[in-house]
């Protein structure tokens, strides 16, 4: 068939175009969730493609499946006082936001998605999505979904944040559906938000997003526990406590495989590498592995922080886990971990109850082999999220004008 005939045939073929927006001002969670969703929505459907809009500085270090690509938005960094600055461009934050907004609008106009999935922020970073949401609504072609993780923050704090951003009004005005990547019996992330009954009627609890091994990776030959602070940007205290435990107890085992995450770096990382070296092989460390699923699958247990993606991996690979949740700037991880502990899915190391001491960590690691697995508490019934997302996504795209 001549090339022009092929092009014409492709132009006439029905397609499903998905765009996912992930503001990614911190960590890996939003990008990794968007990647899992894009992979599921395009798998098994040759007509489907997906583009992820992301501000993550490490997006290029991930592999993406066929028919999934990403556009890197200019990055921003959150300062200790809560304000933001451009990560690399030297622009003020207003100029950076305007640049990002223009890139988003241009990408949407050129790609013309049938489905836009917005992660967590109804208005986008500093309202950068609002113009695009209004344009899409006027065009009437694209269905728009707000995707929410299982826990956002404590209700009072969340309500104040959404009020400040105009997020409730945007959610009510622009979104066709709301997908909660969790289970209502576990937690309602919208608790405390003044959403209308009609908006709540458009809400679907999908279940948690099951993870599988998409890429193979080398794993240690000997038994090991996996130590992971996720992206690592706020994980230094947890990692240091684990090293304290191995330093204090020469009989502590099994050996540990430590994955720092891409954002735990610099002098802190150098000091921890020196401590790892001094342990004589009882702990091994690597900076970042985008194929961490294989390390989860092969571990004897896990010590981790309590981010959404890590929790999904604990459930998906049926790992005994000790979760050490952060409590600032949000209580999100603590809420998730404490609820999961109540359900018998994990063990939480809680500063207020257990104390963040070396003795507490040693005790928790020693107890890992005797913990029940998440499957013993019914975790398999919580992991239907990707199947539901595919079902809902295709149903919405079939409604396109």
HELIX and SHEET records of a PDB file:
HELIX    1   1 UNK A    3  UNK A   12  1                                  10    
HELIX    2   2 UNK A   29  UNK A   42  1                                  14    
HELIX    3   3 UNK A   59  UNK A   61  5                                   3    
HELIX    4   4 UNK A   93  UNK A  111  1                                  19    
HELIX    5   5 UNK A  125  UNK A  127  5                                   3    
HELIX    6   6 UNK A  130  UNK A  139  1                                  10    
HELIX    7   7 UNK A  155  UNK A  165  1                                  11    
HELIX    8   8 UNK A  167  UNK A  174  1                                   8    
HELIX    9   9 UNK A  197  UNK A  200  1                                   4    
HELIX   10  10 UNK A  236  UNK A  248  1                                  13    
HELIX   11  11 UNK A  266  UNK A  278  1                                  13    
HELIX   12  12 UNK A  292  UNK A  298  1                                   7    
HELIX   13  13 UNK A  308  UNK A  316  1                                   9    
HELIX   14  14 UNK A  332  UNK A  342  1                                  11    
HELIX   15  15 UNK A  351  UNK A  354  1                                   4    
HELIX   16  16 UNK A  358  UNK A  367  1                                  10    
HELIX   17  17 UNK A  368  UNK A  370  5                                   3    
HELIX   18  18 UNK A  374  UNK A  377  5                                   4    
HELIX   19  19 UNK A  379  UNK A  382  5                                   4    
HELIX   20  20 UNK A  385  UNK A  397  1                                  13    
SHEET    1   A 7 UNK A  68  UNK A  72  0                                        
SHEET    2   A 7 UNK A  48  UNK A  54  1                                        
SHEET    3   A 7 UNK A  16  UNK A  22  1                                        
SHEET    4   A 7 UNK A 115  UNK A 119  1                                        
SHEET    5   A 7 UNK A 143  UNK A 149  1                                        
SHEET    6   A 7 UNK A 177  UNK A 181  1                                        
SHEET    7   A 7 UNK A 203  UNK A 205  1                                        
SHEET    1   B 2 UNK A  76  UNK A  78  0                                        
SHEET    2   B 2 UNK A  84  UNK A  86 -1                                        
SHEET    1   C 6 UNK A 283  UNK A 286  0                                        
SHEET    2   C 6 UNK A 255  UNK A 259  1                                        
SHEET    3   C 6 UNK A 224  UNK A 228  1                                        
SHEET    4   C 6 UNK A 302  UNK A 304  1                                        
SHEET    5   C 6 UNK A 321  UNK A 323  1                                        
SHEET    6   C 6 UNK A 347  UNK A 348  1                                        
END                                                                             
